[in-house]
Amino acid sequence: MALAGLPAAQAGTFSSWAKSGQSSLISGDNTVRLVSDTPGQAGAGWAPGSIDLSSIMSNQANYTEVLFSFKVSGASASASFKDGFSMMLSSGDVPVFKSSFLGLSQFDDGIAFAVDPAAGKTTSLDVGSVATASTMLGASPVVSGLNMLDSTQVDAKLRVSYSTVYNSWVMTLKMRDSGATSLWKQVAFAQYGAGTFTNPADVRVGFGASTLNGGSANFDIVAFQASAMAISPVPEPGTAALCMVGLGLFARVRRTPSKRAASA
């Protein structure tokens, strides 16, 4: 599976990302700061190139995994913060940015995962659900044992596959914090119809954040990577059943994720 339009590597920099709103680059271009610790902001950042998901639709043994790491810091981040960030997948060109809750852009196909780090909640949103993001997050269960605040680095992975039985996209988002005993936890599961992406061969990945509800925090993306994977149908003796068949980097910085959340 190809990862279209991507450089071989970005050498630890986000300099080629498309940014809008109040998003900016910090730490020598090693971090995308979606919004800073100031009320009333919204920002977004989109990775260069696109992911080709087309072969997933004809082969259930294939899937794509998007890995990223983020940090949230700021004195106002609390259980009543009521803001957060989003991860967006959308076909074609980078959507026109709108200053809105979670920095969600107004796109006409695709899906998003909304995250409220202070409340410890995550949900998925399909096209047309942007206006209900706050309500859906409020109704989502709390994921226990996961610290998404206090400048803690949180690693996340989104697995995207396709069910030929149900003709639908299947997406699982998992996270873990940097604690010594931290385990991967499933924070969201989504299943959407075949028409979710107008062009599955050209899917963009972006992130947004907001501080529009009176609180404030820094929302930082500190690492990002996308890889094309396959499940080996007949593993050779002594080899792992899961093997990597292709790897494309959007960016990798410092160090080498609707239905509701459940513990992994």
GULONU-491240 format. One record per residue (C-alpha): residue number from 0; residue in one letter; x, y, z. Coordinates in nm, 4 decimals. Layout:
! GULONU-491240
REC  seq  type        xx        yy        zz
REC  NUM     A         X         Y         Z
...
END
This chain:
! GULONU-491240
REC  seq  type        xx        yy        zz
REC    0     M    0.0000    0.0000    0.0000
REC    1     A    0.1391    0.3319   -0.1027
REC    2     L    0.1573    0.6420    0.1099
REC    3     A    0.1139    0.8966   -0.1662
REC    4     G    0.3034    1.2213   -0.1910
REC    5     L    0.5187    1.1746    0.1173
REC    6     P    0.8869    1.2545    0.1609
REC    7     A    1.1033    0.9597    0.2632
REC    8     A    1.1429    1.1253    0.6032
REC    9     Q    1.1224    1.4720    0.7502
REC   10     A    1.4327    1.4430    0.9656
REC   11     G    1.2497    1.5289    1.2852
REC   12     T    1.0647    1.8365    1.1644
REC   13     F    0.7044    1.9407    1.1059
REC   14     S    0.8066    2.2310    0.8823
REC   15     S    0.6117    2.1010    0.5810
REC   16     W    0.2799    2.0723    0.7654
REC   17     A   -0.0090    2.2966    0.6571
REC   18     K   -0.1141    2.5120    0.9545
REC   19     S   -0.4168    2.7358    1.0105
REC   20     G   -0.5807    2.9361    1.2870
REC   21     Q   -0.3532    2.9807    1.5906
REC   22     S   -0.1391    2.6718    1.5249
REC   23     S    0.2390    2.7189    1.5127
REC   24     L    0.5703    2.5341    1.5223
REC   25     I    0.7866    2.5343    1.8365
REC   26     S    1.0991    2.3580    1.9672
REC   27     G    1.2922    2.3967    1.6445
REC   28     D    0.9979    2.2747    1.4339
REC   29     N    0.9896    1.9515    1.6368
REC   30     T    0.6400    2.0196    1.7732
REC   31     V    0.3117    2.1392    1.6262
REC   32     R    0.1415    2.3588    1.8873
REC   33     L   -0.2234    2.3533    1.7812
REC   34     V   -0.3177    2.6227    2.0339
REC   35     S   -0.1272    2.7918    2.3153
REC   36     D   -0.2277    2.8372    2.6799
REC   37     T   -0.4606    3.1285    2.5973
REC   38     P   -0.8431    3.1362    2.5966
REC   39     G   -1.0416    3.1866    2.2764
REC   40     Q   -0.8107    3.0069    2.0325
REC   41     A   -0.8588    2.7387    1.7674
REC   42     G   -0.5974    2.5913    1.5355
REC   43     A   -0.5278    2.2993    1.3046
REC   44     G   -0.2323    2.1280    1.1366
REC   45     W   -0.2362    1.8848    0.8428
REC   46     A    0.0393    1.6404    0.7491
REC   47     P    0.1822    1.6635    0.3954
REC   48     G    0.0824    1.4062    0.1373
REC   49     S   -0.1955    1.1533    0.1796
REC   50     I   -0.2599    0.7915    0.2724
REC   51     D   -0.3734    0.5465    0.0037
REC   52     L   -0.6395    0.3268    0.1675
REC   53     S   -0.7778    0.1831   -0.1566
REC   54     S   -0.6153   -0.1614   -0.1329
REC   55     I   -0.7637   -0.2130    0.2137
REC   56     M   -1.1099   -0.2327    0.0577
REC   57     S   -1.0251   -0.5466   -0.1407
REC   58     N   -0.7995   -0.7241    0.1084
REC   59     Q   -0.9001   -0.7634    0.4717
REC   60     A   -0.5463   -0.8744    0.5566
REC   61     N   -0.4260   -0.5173    0.4974
REC   62     Y   -0.4634   -0.2247    0.7316
REC   63     T   -0.3068    0.1137    0.7946
REC   64     E   -0.1785    0.2299    1.1313
REC   65     V   -0.1353    0.5975    1.2200
REC   66     L    0.0841    0.6644    1.5237
REC   67     F    0.1135    0.9966    1.7039
REC   68     S    0.2156    1.1391    2.0409
REC   69     F    0.0762    1.4458    2.2137
REC   70     K    0.1178    1.6557    2.5286
REC   71     V   -0.1308    1.8805    2.7078
REC   72     S   -0.0076    2.1403    2.9568
REC   73     G   -0.1467    2.4515    3.1229
REC   74     A   -0.2825    2.5549    3.4604
REC   75     S   -0.6436    2.5810    3.3365
REC   76     A   -0.6683    2.2212    3.2161
REC   77     S   -0.9065    2.0540    3.4600
REC   78     A   -1.2107    1.8290    3.4725
REC   79     S   -1.4313    2.1285    3.3855
REC   80     F   -1.2129    2.2497    3.0962
REC   81     K   -1.4626    2.1378    2.8242
REC   82     D   -1.2180    2.1807    2.5381
REC   83     G   -0.9728    1.9495    2.3705
REC   84     F   -0.8391    1.8386    2.0359
REC   85     S   -0.9362    1.6274    1.7376
REC   86     M   -0.7727    1.3935    1.4884
REC   87     M   -0.9229    1.4213    1.1404
REC   88     L   -0.9139    1.1992    0.8309
REC   89     S   -1.0527    1.3490    0.5090
REC   90     S   -1.0200    1.2877    0.1347
REC   91     G   -0.8484    1.5255   -0.1017
REC   92     D   -0.7185    1.8733   -0.0329
REC   93     V   -0.6815    2.0183    0.3162
REC   94     P   -1.0303    2.1411    0.4139
REC   95     V   -1.0957    2.5106    0.4696
REC   96     F   -1.0269    2.5830    0.8367
REC   97     K   -1.3116    2.7061    1.0553
REC   98     S   -1.2524    2.8467    1.4028
REC   99     S   -1.4686    2.6009    1.5924
REC  100     F   -1.4837    2.3637    1.8891
REC  101     L   -1.1790    2.1291    1.8964
REC  102     G   -1.0419    2.3086    1.5900
REC  103     L   -1.2580    2.0833    1.3737
REC  104     S   -1.2413    2.1876    1.0109
REC  105     Q   -1.5564    2.1874    0.8014
REC  106     F   -1.4943    1.8933    0.5681
REC  107     D   -1.7414    1.7199    0.3372
REC  108     D   -1.6223    1.3637    0.3797
REC  109     G   -1.4246    1.1650    0.6364
REC  110     I   -1.4283    1.1125    1.0111
REC  111     A   -1.2765    1.2660    1.3239
REC  112     F   -1.1862    1.1496    1.6731
REC  113     A   -1.2545    1.4091    1.9431
REC  114     V   -1.0556    1.4001    2.2690
REC  115     D   -1.1252    1.5811    2.5982
REC  116     P   -0.7980    1.5185    2.7890
REC  117     A   -0.9184    1.6793    3.1140
REC  118     A   -1.2301    1.4627    3.1315
REC  119     G   -1.0499    1.1545    2.9983
REC  120     K   -1.3050    1.1050    2.7197
REC  121     T   -1.2825    1.0249    2.3487
REC  122     T   -1.5446    0.9751    2.0779
REC  123     S   -1.5668    0.9405    1.7003
REC  124     L   -1.7557    1.1793    1.4731
REC  125     D   -1.8712    1.1291    1.1170
REC  126     V   -1.9368    1.4053    0.8663
REC  127     G   -2.2249    1.6227    0.9790
REC  128     S   -2.1685    1.5533    1.3492
REC  129     V   -1.9240    1.8379    1.4139
REC  130     A   -2.1934    2.0494    1.5798
REC  131     T   -2.2684    1.7717    1.8290
REC  132     A   -1.9061    1.7028    1.9267
REC  133     S   -1.9461    1.8480    2.2759
REC  134     T   -2.2650    1.6495    2.3428
REC  135     M   -2.1128    1.3241    2.2185
REC  136     L   -1.7995    1.3732    2.4273
REC  137     G   -2.0108    1.4433    2.7340
REC  138     A   -2.1983    1.1161    2.6871
REC  139     S   -1.8809    0.9108    2.6398
REC  140     P   -1.7450    0.6996    2.9270
REC  141     V   -1.4291    0.8012    3.1116
REC  142     V   -1.1197    0.5977    3.0249
REC  143     S   -0.9609    0.5183    3.3611
REC  144     G   -0.5893    0.4839    3.4234
REC  145     L   -0.4808    0.7192    3.1458
REC  146     N   -0.3217    1.0564    3.2255
REC  147     M   -0.3584    1.2974    2.9326
REC  148     L   -0.2581    1.6111    3.1286
REC  149     D    0.0412    1.7539    3.3185
REC  150     S    0.2755    1.7572    3.0148
REC  151     T    0.2629    1.3770    3.0126
REC  152     Q    0.3511    1.2348    2.6726
REC  153     V    0.0665    1.0190    2.5475
REC  154     D    0.1262    0.7784    2.2601
REC  155     A   -0.1681    0.6917    2.0378
REC  156     K   -0.2313    0.4550    1.7492
REC  157     L   -0.5243    0.4432    1.5098
REC  158     R   -0.5778    0.1216    1.3166
REC  159     V   -0.7839    0.1537    0.9980
REC  160     S   -0.9143   -0.1585    0.8243
REC  161     Y   -1.2080   -0.2491    0.6004
REC  162     S   -1.4751   -0.5172    0.6461
REC  163     T   -1.5823   -0.6716    0.3159
REC  164     V   -1.8574   -0.8545    0.5047
REC  165     Y   -2.0270   -0.5337    0.6209
REC  166     N   -1.8833   -0.3017    0.3518
REC  167     S   -1.7606   -0.0615    0.6166
REC  168     W   -1.4479    0.1026    0.7542
REC  169     V   -1.3392   -0.0231    1.0962
REC  170     M   -1.1228    0.2026    1.3137
REC  171     T   -0.9780    0.1409    1.6578
REC  172     L   -0.8011    0.4130    1.8582
REC  173     K   -0.5723    0.3154    2.1467
REC  174     M   -0.3597    0.5262    2.3828
REC  175     R   -0.1052    0.4872    2.6605
REC  176     D    0.0696    0.7465    2.8763
REC  177     S    0.4387    0.7485    2.9622
REC  178     G    0.3942    0.5957    3.3076
REC  179     A    0.6200    0.3055    3.3949
REC  180     T    0.3269    0.0598    3.4134
REC  181     S    0.1137    0.2092    3.1367
REC  182     L   -0.0687   -0.0301    2.9042
REC  183     W   -0.2411    0.0359    2.5739
REC  184     K   -0.6091    0.1199    2.6308
REC  185     Q   -0.8800    0.1255    2.3662
REC  186     V   -1.0393    0.4681    2.3875
REC  187     A   -1.2643    0.4650    2.0792
REC  188     F   -1.4062    0.2275    1.8189
REC  189     A   -1.5797    0.3387    1.5006
REC  190     Q   -1.7469    0.1653    1.2077
REC  191     Y   -1.8591    0.3736    0.9087
REC  192     G   -1.9949    0.2974    0.5619
REC  193     A   -1.7986    0.2551    0.2401
REC  194     G   -1.8847    0.6091    0.1286
REC  195     T   -1.7097    0.7738    0.4239
REC  196     F   -1.4189    0.8735    0.1980
REC  197     T   -1.4969    1.0072   -0.1496
REC  198     N   -1.1513    0.8987   -0.2640
REC  199     P   -0.9945    0.6291   -0.0403
REC  200     A   -0.6716    0.6570   -0.2395
REC  201     D   -0.6195    1.0146   -0.1178
REC  202     V   -0.6887    1.0519    0.2560
REC  203     R   -0.5353    1.3398    0.4505
REC  204     V   -0.4600    1.3325    0.8240
REC  205     G   -0.4812    1.6405    1.0454
REC  206     F   -0.5225    1.7584    1.4038
REC  207     G   -0.7157    2.0484    1.5568
REC  208     A   -0.7637    2.1982    1.9039
REC  209     S   -0.9537    2.4785    2.0759
REC  210     T   -0.9695    2.6862    2.3945
REC  211     L   -1.3067    2.8471    2.3242
REC  212     N   -1.4914    2.7649    2.6467
REC  213     G   -1.3082    2.9845    2.8960
REC  214     G   -1.0199    2.7567    2.9900
REC  215     S   -0.6797    2.7333    2.8254
REC  216     A   -0.4009    2.4835    2.7625
REC  217     N   -0.1156    2.4053    2.5268
REC  218     F   -0.2076    2.1249    2.2853
REC  219     D    0.1068    1.9847    2.1228
REC  220     I    0.1612    1.7108    1.8644
REC  221     V    0.5161    1.5867    1.9225
REC  222     A    0.5391    1.2789    1.6974
REC  223     F    0.3641    1.1384    1.3924
REC  224     Q    0.4065    0.8328    1.1699
REC  225     A    0.1911    0.6352    0.9265
REC  226     S    0.2568    0.2794    0.8113
REC  227     A    0.0959    0.0285    0.5780
REC  228     M    0.0674   -0.3134    0.7406
REC  229     A   -0.0482   -0.6669    0.6546
REC  230     I   -0.1377   -0.9723    0.8576
REC  231     S    0.0651   -1.2681    0.7369
REC  232     P   -0.1845   -1.5463    0.6492
REC  233     V    0.0662   -1.8320    0.6990
REC  234     P    0.3573   -1.7262    0.9231
REC  235     E    0.6796   -1.9174    0.8870
REC  236     P    0.8040   -2.1053    1.1958
REC  237     G    0.9801   -1.8692    1.4335
REC  238     T    0.8406   -1.5563    1.2715
REC  239     A    0.5753   -1.3166    1.3953
REC  240     A    0.2275   -1.3366    1.2455
REC  241     L    0.2248   -0.9583    1.2151
REC  242     C    0.4703   -0.8242    0.9610
REC  243     M    0.5378   -0.4809    0.8155
REC  244     V    0.5093   -0.4619    0.4394
REC  245     G    0.5571   -0.0912    0.3879
REC  246     L    0.6455    0.2182    0.5839
REC  247     G    0.5978    0.5850    0.5041
REC  248     L    0.6825    0.8697    0.7376
REC  249     F    0.4869    1.1934    0.7583
REC  250     A    0.7052    1.3033    1.0472
REC  251     R    0.8828    1.1341    1.3317
REC  252     V    0.9872    1.3558    1.6184
REC  253     R    1.2078    1.2456    1.9053
REC  254     R    1.0262    0.9122    1.9706
REC  255     T    0.9076    0.6409    1.7913
REC  256     P   -0.5936    0.6193    1.8575
REC  257     S   -2.0501    0.5640    1.6394
REC  258     K   -1.9364    0.3218    1.9103
REC  259     R   -1.8092    0.4046    2.2467
REC  260     A   -1.4822    0.3519    2.4352
REC  261     A   -1.3931    0.0350    2.6190
REC  262     S   -1.0867   -0.0803    2.8060
REC  263     A   -0.8483   -0.2841    2.5953
END
